Amino acid sequence: MSTPGDDQYGQQPGYGSQQGGQYGGQYGGQYGANQYGGYQDQPYGAKPRNGAGLASLILGIVGLLLCWLFGIGLLPGLIGLVLGVVGLRRAKRGEATNKGVAVAGIVTSVLAVIAGAVFLALTIALGNFIADNSADLRACLEQAGGDVAAEQACQQQFTDDLSDQLGG
């Protein structure tokens, strides 16, 4: 009686051969490492679909770099978040091999969205503050009528109001 893999075709990887072992041999196998050190969960010849995870990480980093600029980082952060979720789902289904990159893309994208929202709120608040107080400064300077001392007093009053409202 022959053991599995000892039939007329010789030893088969994954059936007790010296090279194959239980979990795949020189050809990889669904659960084993292939001869090149990577994991082969894909059908033979199929390339992993790692683009969404990588794009998510890149957009998350771009969003973090741009978040301080009027909250512009919100847009790449949101797009990166969506692509990161797509990349993570692909990795869980075995269609992609970069689960860690997708997770890092999600994390950086979430941070970019949060930071972008904070900086956008600060930009709006600062813009409203400047718009409100610049009208007062303009009116004061018009009343000064070219008197240098009065103009300096207007500027000092604006600076004092700015310090009081910003808590400094």
BAPA-696188 format. One record per residue: residue number from 0; residue in one letter; y, z, x of N, C-alpha, C, O in turn. Coordinates in pm, 1 decimal. Each point is the difference from the previous one (the first is absolute). Example, Ala and Ser with C-alpha at 12.3 -4.5 7.8 and 13.67 -1.06 7.14 Angstrom:
REM residues 2
   i aa       nY       nZ       nX      caY      caZ      caX       cY       cZ       cX       oY       oZ       oX
   0  a   -569.0    780.0   1319.0    119.0      0.0    -89.0    120.0      0.0     90.0     -1.9     66.5    103.6
   1  s    106.9   -138.5   -138.6    119.0      6.0     82.0    109.0     73.0    -77.0    110.8     16.9     50.9
This chain:
REM residues 168
   i aa       nY       nZ       nX      caY      caZ      caX       cY       cZ       cX       oY       oZ       oX
   0  m   -117.9      0.0     85.0    117.9      0.0    -85.0    123.5      0.0     89.1      5.0     73.1     99.0
   1  s     91.9   -152.0   -132.1    120.0     -9.9     82.2    111.6     82.2    -61.9      4.6     23.9   -120.6
   2  t     83.5     17.4    207.3    117.9     73.7    -46.3    108.9    -99.8    -34.7     -4.6   -115.1     43.4
   3  p    103.1    158.9   -121.8    108.8    -93.5    -32.9     65.0    -52.4    126.9     30.9     77.0     90.9
   4  g    -11.0   -202.9    -85.0     62.3    -62.1    115.4   -100.5    -51.4    101.4     39.6    -72.5     91.3
   5  d   -169.3    106.4   -102.1   -100.9    -45.3     94.0    -76.8   -119.4    -55.6   -115.0    -21.2     38.6
   6  d    171.8    -53.4   -123.3    -71.4   -112.8    -59.2      7.8   -120.5     93.1     33.0     14.8    117.7
   7  q    -61.6   -128.6   -166.8     -8.6   -119.5     83.2    134.7    -39.7     60.7      4.5    -79.6     93.8
   8  y    104.1    134.1   -146.2    131.5    -37.1     52.1     47.5     94.0    109.2    108.7    -20.5     53.9
   9  g   -185.1    122.1    -19.2     36.5     91.6    107.0     86.6    113.7    -51.9     23.8     13.4   -120.0
  10  q     21.2     65.9    211.8     82.1    116.0    -34.7    133.2    -46.2    -59.6     63.8    -92.0     51.1
  11  q    -24.5    156.0   -157.1    127.3    -30.7    -62.6     94.8    117.6     20.3    -40.9    115.3    -13.9
  12  p    164.8   -142.4     45.9     95.8    109.5     15.1      6.9     81.9   -127.4      1.7    -53.9   -110.7
  13  g      2.3    184.8    128.5     12.1     87.7   -114.7   -133.5     46.3    -52.9     -3.9     80.9    -92.7
  14  y   -108.5   -130.2    149.4   -132.6     38.1    -47.5    -82.6     59.2    112.9   -117.4    -34.4     14.0
  15  g    174.2    120.6     65.4    -74.8     71.0    100.6     -5.4    -68.2    134.7    -74.7     45.4     86.8
  16  s    148.2   -149.8    -64.9     -5.1    -65.2    129.8     76.6     81.1    102.8     78.9     87.6    -35.6
  17  q   -101.4   -115.9    160.5     66.3     70.0    109.2    150.6    -21.2     -7.0     76.7     94.3     19.5
  18  q    -34.5   -215.0    -46.5    141.6    -30.6     -0.9     64.1     37.0   -132.6    115.8     41.7     -3.5
  19  g   -188.2    -56.2   -103.2     61.6     10.7   -131.2     21.2    140.6    -47.0    111.3     35.1    -39.2
  20  g   -212.7     46.3     41.2     14.5    133.3    -53.7      4.3     -4.5   -150.9    -19.2   -105.3    -60.9
  21  q     43.8    217.2      2.4     -4.8     10.2   -145.6    121.4    -61.7    -67.8    -11.6    -52.4   -110.8
  22  y    126.8     57.4    174.8    123.4    -37.3    -69.2     61.6   -130.7     46.6    121.0    -18.1    -13.1
  23  g   -196.3    -69.1     64.5     54.8   -128.3     40.6    -20.1    -18.4    147.9     -8.2     97.5     74.7
  24  g      0.4   -217.8    -32.8    -29.3    -24.5    139.6    106.4    -82.4     65.1    119.4     20.2    -22.2
  25  q   -163.5   -113.5    102.9     94.8    -78.8     74.9     87.7    -84.1    -90.8    105.5    -46.9     42.7
  26  y   -146.5     27.1   -165.9     79.0    -81.0    -92.9     89.2     85.0    -87.3     61.1    -52.5    -93.1
  27  g    -51.1    179.0    118.6     81.6     86.1    -84.8    -85.4     49.5   -112.1   -103.0     62.0     26.2
  28  g    136.0    -83.4   -139.0    -69.7     51.5   -115.4    105.5     62.6    -88.4    112.3     25.5     43.4
  29  q   -148.1     -1.8   -164.0    101.2     46.8    -93.1     57.9    134.3     41.8    118.0     25.7    -23.9
  30  y   -199.3     61.9     86.6     49.3    133.7     30.6     10.5     27.7    149.0     38.3    110.6     38.2
  31  g    -70.2   -204.7     45.6     -4.4     28.2    142.2    104.0    -77.7     77.0     62.1    -92.8    -51.7
  32  a    -44.5    132.0    175.3     94.8    -67.0     86.9    -63.4   -127.1     53.3   -119.8     -3.5     28.3
  33  n    200.0   -100.3    -15.0    -53.8   -121.9     57.6      8.9      7.6    151.8     46.8    100.1     54.3
  34  q    -90.8   -203.9     14.2     -7.2      4.6    144.9    137.1      4.1     65.6      9.3     28.7    119.4
  35  y     96.1    -56.1   -192.6    134.1      0.8     55.7     72.1    131.8    -24.7    117.1     13.0     35.7
  36  g   -183.0     83.7    -95.0     57.7    132.1    -17.1     70.2     20.9   -132.0     33.2    114.0    -32.2
  37  g     -8.9   -216.9    -45.7     67.1     15.6   -128.2   -100.8     17.9   -111.3   -120.9     -4.7     22.8
  38  y    169.4     24.6   -139.3    -88.5     14.7   -115.1      4.3   -127.4    -81.7    104.6    -63.2    -14.2
  39  q   -218.0     27.0    -38.3    -10.0   -124.4    -73.7    -39.0     31.9   -143.4   -118.2     11.2    -32.4
  40  d    217.6      3.0    -52.4    -25.3     21.8   -141.9     20.7   -127.9    -78.9    -23.6     -3.6   -120.8
  41  q     66.6    -99.0    187.4     31.2   -126.6    -64.5   -123.5    -89.6     -0.8    -87.6     14.8     85.3
  42  p     79.9   -105.3   -178.7   -104.5   -102.2      9.5     21.7    -80.9    127.5    111.4     -9.3     51.5
  43  y   -219.4    -48.1     -2.5      8.6    -75.3    124.3    106.8   -107.4    -10.4     -1.1    -80.4    -93.3
  44  g     93.0     78.7    188.4    102.9   -102.1      4.9    126.8     36.2    -74.6    102.0    -65.7     20.6
  45  a   -102.8    166.2   -106.0    120.4     36.7    -74.4     92.3     80.0     90.3    -44.4     89.8     71.5
  46  k    170.2   -121.9    -74.7     98.0     70.8     81.0     58.5    113.9    -82.1     20.9    -15.6   -120.3
  47  p      6.1    130.1    182.8     61.0    110.3    -73.2    141.2    -36.3    -45.1     72.5    -71.3     69.4
  48  r    -35.8    120.5   -184.1    132.1    -27.4    -57.6     91.6    118.3     28.9     25.4     82.7    -87.5
  49  n     24.2    -75.3    210.8     78.5    113.2     46.9    150.6    -19.0    -14.5     76.5     88.3     38.6
  50  g    -33.2   -198.9    -91.9    143.0    -31.9     -4.3     82.8     95.9    -83.0    111.5     34.0     39.5
  51  a   -162.1     10.6   -152.9     79.5     87.0    -87.3     26.1    134.8     66.2    111.6     51.3     -7.5
  52  g   -211.4      6.2     71.4     19.1    128.5     67.1     98.3    -10.5    114.4     85.9     86.6     16.5
  53  l    -97.5   -192.3     63.1     91.2    -19.4    111.6    142.3    -25.7    -48.4     95.1     55.4     55.1
  54  a    -79.9   -138.4   -157.0    133.0    -26.9    -56.2     61.4    128.2    -55.6    120.8     20.9     11.0
  55  s   -203.1     64.2    -70.1     48.4    127.3    -52.0     56.4     86.5    111.5    107.1     58.7    -15.1
  56  l   -177.7    -50.6    125.8     47.4     80.4    112.8    130.2    -56.7     55.8     93.3     75.2     28.3
  57  i    -86.8   -205.0    -12.6    121.9    -63.2     53.0    117.5     23.7    -94.7    108.7     36.5     44.8
  58  l   -129.1    -56.5   -174.1    108.7     21.4    -96.2     40.1    146.6     -8.0    117.8     30.7    -18.7
  59  g   -213.7     60.0     32.6     33.5    142.7      2.1     88.8     34.4    117.6     96.5     75.1    -14.5
  60  i   -128.4   -129.6    131.7     81.5     25.1    119.3    138.1    -62.6    -15.2    100.6     62.3     33.9
  61  v    -95.5   -184.5    -84.4    129.6    -65.4    -23.5     82.2     80.7   -100.4    120.4     18.0     18.1
  62  g   -185.6     30.4   -124.0     69.1     81.5    -99.0     56.3    128.0     60.3    110.9     41.4    -33.7
  63  l   -187.3     21.3    122.9     49.7    121.1     66.6    118.5    -31.2     90.7     93.6     79.4      9.8
  64  l    -97.2   -193.3     55.6    111.1    -37.2     87.2    126.6    -34.7    -78.4    111.2     20.8     48.5
  65  l   -128.5    -73.4   -169.1    115.6    -43.6    -79.1     42.8     99.7   -107.5     99.5    -23.4    -68.8
  66  c   -171.4    132.4     53.1     28.0     90.5   -112.9    138.5     61.0      7.0     60.0     25.7   -104.4
  67  w     -7.8     -2.0    221.3    131.3     62.4     13.6    113.3    -96.2    -32.5    114.0     43.0    -17.9
  68  l   -142.9   -170.0     10.1    101.7   -102.1    -22.6     13.1    -28.4   -150.0    -56.0    -97.3    -50.5
  69  f    128.5    180.9    -18.3     26.7    -13.6   -143.2   -127.2     -1.2    -83.9     -1.1    -57.0   -109.1
  70  g   -103.8    117.8    157.2   -124.1      5.8    -75.6    -76.5   -130.7     -4.2    -86.5    -17.6    -85.8
  71  i    116.2    -74.8    176.4    -65.7   -130.2     -0.3   -150.2     14.4     24.7    -77.5    -86.8    -40.2
  72  g     36.1    194.1    105.1   -140.9     22.1     28.9    -86.8     19.0   -123.2   -122.7     -2.2      9.7
  73  l    185.1     20.9   -125.9    -76.7     13.7   -124.0    -85.6   -123.4    -29.1   -117.0     12.6    -36.0
  74  l    174.0   -129.0     51.2    -71.1   -123.7    -36.0   -122.9    -24.5     87.7   -109.1    -18.0    -54.1
  75  p    122.0     16.4    187.3   -122.3    -18.6     78.3    -97.5    115.9    -17.4   -121.1    -19.8      9.4
  76  g    171.5    140.5    -34.7    -87.9    113.6    -23.4    -83.1    -16.8   -126.4   -119.5     29.6     -0.1
  77  l    181.4    -76.6   -106.6    -73.5    -21.2   -125.6   -103.5   -111.4     13.8   -113.2     13.8    -46.3
  78  i    152.1   -122.9    109.3    -94.1   -110.7     20.6   -114.4     45.4     91.0   -116.2    -32.2    -24.7
  79  g    149.8    106.6    129.4   -101.8     51.1     91.0    -95.9     95.0    -68.2   -118.9      2.1     32.1
  80  l    169.2     76.8   -126.2    -85.4     92.9    -73.9   -102.8    -75.8    -83.5   -118.0     35.2     -1.6
  81  v    163.1   -138.5    -67.2    -91.5    -81.1    -80.8   -104.5    -67.6     89.1   -118.8      0.8    -32.2
  82  l    162.6    -58.9    143.6    -94.2    -67.4     89.9    -95.6    100.0     64.5   -115.6    -33.5     25.6
  83  g    161.4    154.6      0.9    -87.6    101.4     56.7   -110.8     39.1    -95.5   -114.2     19.5     41.5
  84  v    147.1     -8.1   -169.0   -102.3     31.4   -100.0   -100.0   -115.2    -10.3   -120.4     23.0    -10.9
  85  v    170.2   -147.0     14.4    -89.5   -116.2     -2.7    -91.1      1.4    122.3   -120.4    -22.6    -12.2
  86  g    176.4     48.9    129.3    -79.3      4.2    122.4   -103.0    110.8     -1.1   -111.7    -18.4     48.5
  87  l    148.2    134.6   -103.8    -94.6    111.4     -8.3   -114.7    -33.0    -94.5   -115.3     32.3     28.4
  88  r    145.9    -95.5   -139.2   -106.3    -40.9    -93.4    -93.0   -102.6     63.8   -121.5      5.6    -19.1
  89  r    177.9    -98.9     94.7    -83.7    -98.1     69.5    -91.7     69.1    100.9   -116.9    -35.9     13.8
  90  a    170.9    134.2     55.8    -81.4     71.3     98.9   -111.5     78.5    -67.4   -111.4      6.0     52.2
  91  k    139.2     53.6   -166.1   -103.3     75.5    -71.7   -110.0    -91.3    -53.2   -115.5     41.3     -9.5
  92  r    150.5   -165.4    -25.2    -99.8    -96.1    -47.5    -72.3    -69.5    114.4    -93.8    -76.3    -22.9
  93  g    137.1    102.3    145.8    -62.8    -63.4    115.3     54.8   -137.2     31.4    -57.6    -70.9     82.4
  94  e    166.7     30.9   -144.9     59.6   -130.5     26.1     93.8      3.8    119.6     34.5   -104.7     54.8
  95  a      7.3    223.9    -13.4     90.0     16.2    113.6    -55.9    108.3     91.2    -77.7     85.7    -42.1
  96  t    118.9    -91.9    166.7    -50.8     96.5     97.9    109.0     90.8     54.7    -22.7     69.5     99.0
  97  n    139.0    -68.0   -159.8    111.0     77.6     53.9     48.8    106.2    -98.9    117.4      2.1    -37.0
  98  k   -206.3     83.7     -4.2     35.6    105.1    -95.0    108.4     91.1     56.7     92.8     37.7    -71.7
  99  g   -103.4     -2.3    198.4     99.2     87.5     62.4    138.2    -62.6      2.1     99.6     68.9    -21.8
 100  v    -92.5   -197.8     47.5    128.8    -70.2      1.1     59.4     -0.9   -140.4    120.6     18.1    -16.4
 101  a   -204.2    -39.2    -84.3     48.8      0.4   -137.8     52.4    137.9    -38.5    103.8     10.9    -65.2
 102  v   -174.2     93.6    104.8     46.1    136.8    -29.4    132.1     27.6     71.7     91.6     58.0    -58.3
 103  a    -81.8    -99.1    183.9    125.3     17.6     73.9    112.9    -80.3    -65.2    114.4     45.3     -2.8
 104  g   -145.3   -162.2    -48.9    100.2    -79.5    -70.8     47.3     68.6   -126.5    118.7     -3.6    -32.2
 105  i   -210.8     66.3    -39.8     37.9     73.3   -121.0     90.3    117.4     35.9    101.6     23.0    -65.7
 106  v   -138.2     50.8    169.4     78.9    117.7     39.9    140.2    -41.9     43.9     98.5     58.5    -45.2
 107  t    -88.1   -158.0    132.0    132.4    -42.6     45.9     81.8    -59.8   -113.4    121.9     16.7     -4.0
 108  s   -186.9    -85.6    -87.3     72.1    -58.0   -113.4     52.3    108.1    -93.9    112.7     -9.5    -48.7
 109  v   -193.2    111.8     23.1     45.9    110.6    -84.6    118.7     70.5     66.0     98.5     31.9    -66.6
 110  l   -108.1     -7.8    197.8    112.0     62.0     71.2    124.6    -87.9     -5.8    111.1     51.2    -14.2
 111  a   -128.3   -182.6     25.1    113.8    -91.8     -7.6     63.2      2.7   -138.4    122.4     -5.0    -11.9
 112  v   -204.0     12.9    -92.9     53.6      5.4   -136.3     77.5    130.1    -20.9    109.8     -1.2    -55.6
 113  i   -166.3    112.0     99.7     68.6    129.7    -16.7    130.3      2.1     78.7    104.7     36.1    -53.6
 114  a   -111.2    -75.0    181.3    120.8      0.7     82.8    103.1    -99.7    -52.3    119.6     29.1     -0.5
 115  g   -164.7   -145.7    -43.2     92.8    -98.6    -55.2     68.8     50.9   -125.7    119.5    -22.8    -19.0
 116  a   -194.2     91.7    -67.2     59.5     55.3   -121.7    102.7    108.1     33.3    106.4      6.3    -61.6
 117  v   -138.3     78.2    158.8     94.0    105.9     40.2    127.1    -61.4     56.6    110.3     38.9    -38.3
 118  f   -125.3   -134.9    129.5    118.5    -61.3     59.4     78.9    -82.6   -100.8    122.4     -7.7     10.2
 119  l   -188.4    -53.4   -106.1     71.7    -72.7   -104.6     82.2     96.8    -85.1    115.2    -28.2    -33.0
 120  a   -174.2    141.4     -2.2     73.5    100.5    -77.9    118.9     53.0     79.6    108.7     17.1    -55.2
 121  l   -128.5      9.0    184.1    111.3     47.0     83.2    108.6   -105.7     12.7    118.5     33.1     -1.4
 122  t   -156.5   -158.5     13.7     96.9   -108.3     10.7     82.4    -11.7   -127.9    121.7    -17.7      5.7
 123  i   -187.1     27.3   -119.9     71.6     -7.7   -127.6     93.9    119.2    -15.4    114.9    -15.7    -41.3
 124  a   -164.3    135.3     74.6     83.6    119.8    -11.6    120.7     -8.1     93.2    111.7     33.2    -39.8
 125  l   -133.9    -77.2    163.7    110.1    -12.1     94.7     98.7   -107.0    -44.3    121.0     18.1     12.7
 126  g   -171.9   -129.7    -64.6     89.1   -105.0    -49.9     85.9     48.0   -115.4    119.2    -30.3     -5.0
 127  n   -177.8    104.6    -87.8     77.8     55.2   -111.5    103.6     99.7     49.6    113.4      1.4    -47.9
 128  f   -151.8     81.3    143.1     91.5     99.6     54.6    118.7    -66.6     67.7    114.7     39.3    -21.2
 129  i   -142.8   -140.2    102.7    108.1    -70.0     70.3     89.2    -73.4    -99.4    122.1     -0.4     15.4
 130  a   -181.5    -61.7   -117.1     79.9    -72.0    -99.6     92.9     95.8    -74.7    116.2    -32.1    -24.5
 131  d   -167.9    149.4    -11.2     82.8     97.4    -71.8    112.8     52.4     86.8    114.6      6.0    -44.5
 132  n   -145.1     31.7    167.1    100.7     62.2     86.5     92.8   -100.4     65.4    112.0     36.1     36.0
 133  s   -154.0   -160.6    -19.2     89.7    -98.4     60.2    113.5    -35.8    -95.2    109.3    -35.4     44.3
 134  a   -134.4     44.3   -173.8    108.5    -24.8    -95.9    108.1    106.7     14.0    119.0    -30.4     -8.2
 135  d   -160.6    156.2     29.4     96.9    107.6     20.6     78.3    -21.0    129.0    121.4     20.1      3.3
 136  l   -190.3    -60.1    102.2     66.1    -24.8    128.1     99.4   -114.5    -13.0    112.0      8.2     50.5
 137  r   -152.9   -113.9   -117.7     88.5   -115.6    -16.7    126.9     39.3    -76.5    110.6    -39.7     36.8
 138  a   -127.9    117.6   -142.8    116.5     43.6    -78.2     91.8     87.1     84.1    122.2    -13.5     -6.7
 139  c   -180.2    102.5     85.7     80.2     87.3     85.6     77.3    -80.7    104.2    117.4     26.8     25.6
 140  l   -184.3   -125.9     34.4     67.5    -81.9    101.4    111.8    -83.4    -61.9    102.0    -23.6     64.8
 141  e   -119.3    -21.2   -188.5    106.9    -76.0    -66.5    120.0     89.8    -27.5    114.5    -43.9     10.5
 142  q   -140.6    169.2    -45.7    109.6     94.9    -24.4     72.0     36.6    129.2    117.9     35.0     -2.1
 143  a   -188.8    -43.2    114.7     61.9     35.4    128.1    110.9    -98.1     34.8     97.2     37.5     65.5
 144  g   -110.3   -160.8   -107.9    106.4    -98.7     17.1     33.3    -30.7    144.7    115.7    -29.5     29.7
 145  g   -211.1     34.9     61.5     25.5    -35.6    139.3     37.4    118.5     87.1     17.4    -16.2    120.8
 146  d     -4.6    134.7   -178.7     29.7    119.7     78.6   -126.9     39.5     77.3   -103.2     30.0    -60.1
 147  v    112.1    -30.4    192.4   -116.3     23.8     84.9    -56.2    140.2    -22.8   -121.8     16.5     -7.0
 148  a    205.4     82.0     -4.3    -45.7    137.8    -19.5    -72.3     13.7   -134.3   -101.9     68.3     -9.3
 149  a    154.8   -133.1    -93.6    -62.5      5.8   -132.6   -134.3    -73.3      0.7    -95.4     44.8    -63.6
 150  e     87.5   -157.2    135.2   -126.8    -73.6      9.7   -106.0     82.6     72.5   -116.6      1.6    -39.5
 151  q    158.7     67.7    147.2    -94.1     86.0     71.2    -46.0    115.6    -88.2   -115.3     42.2      8.9
 152  a    202.4      8.4    -92.3    -37.2    106.6    -93.4   -100.7    -52.4   -102.5    -92.8     71.5    -37.7
 153  c    110.5   -195.2     -7.3    -95.7    -61.1    -93.7   -137.9    -14.7     64.7   -102.4     29.5    -61.6
 154  q    102.1    -75.2    185.6   -126.1    -16.5     70.8    -68.2    134.7     24.3   -122.0     11.5    -10.8
 155  q    202.2     90.1     43.5    -57.5    132.7     20.8    -56.4     54.8   -130.2   -105.5     63.5     -1.0
 156  q    176.4    -88.3   -109.2    -49.2     45.2   -130.5   -131.5    -69.5    -34.9    -91.9     63.5    -51.7
 157  f     82.5   -193.1     79.7   -124.3    -74.7    -25.6   -114.2     55.2     85.1   -111.4     16.6    -49.8
 158  t    137.4     11.8    176.5   -101.6     55.4     89.3    -45.4    137.5    -47.2   -119.1     31.2      2.7
 159  d    214.7     50.9    -45.9    -35.4    133.8    -50.4    -84.6     -9.7   -127.3    -98.5     72.3    -14.8
 160  d    136.7   -160.9    -76.0    -78.8    -18.9   -122.4   -141.2    -48.6     31.6    -97.3     43.4    -61.7
 161  l     88.0   -132.9    157.5   -129.7    -52.4     42.2    -87.4    112.5     57.4   -118.8      9.0    -31.3
 162  s    177.0     74.4    113.4    -75.1    112.7     58.4    -42.3     99.3   -106.0   -111.8     51.2      4.4
 163  d    199.3    -23.1    -99.7    -33.6     94.9   -105.9   -115.1    -51.9    -86.6    -91.8     75.1    -33.2
 164  q     96.8   -201.0     -2.6   -104.0    -54.5    -88.0   -133.1    -21.7     69.7   -105.1      4.7    -64.0
 165  l    108.3    -28.4    194.7   -123.9    -19.3     74.0    -54.7    131.6     55.3   -104.7      1.8     64.7
 166  g    174.5    106.2    -89.9    -49.9    130.4     41.6     26.1     31.2    146.2    -72.9     80.0     58.8
 167  g    172.0   -138.9      0.8     24.0     24.2    143.2    122.6     67.3     21.4     35.7     28.2    114.3
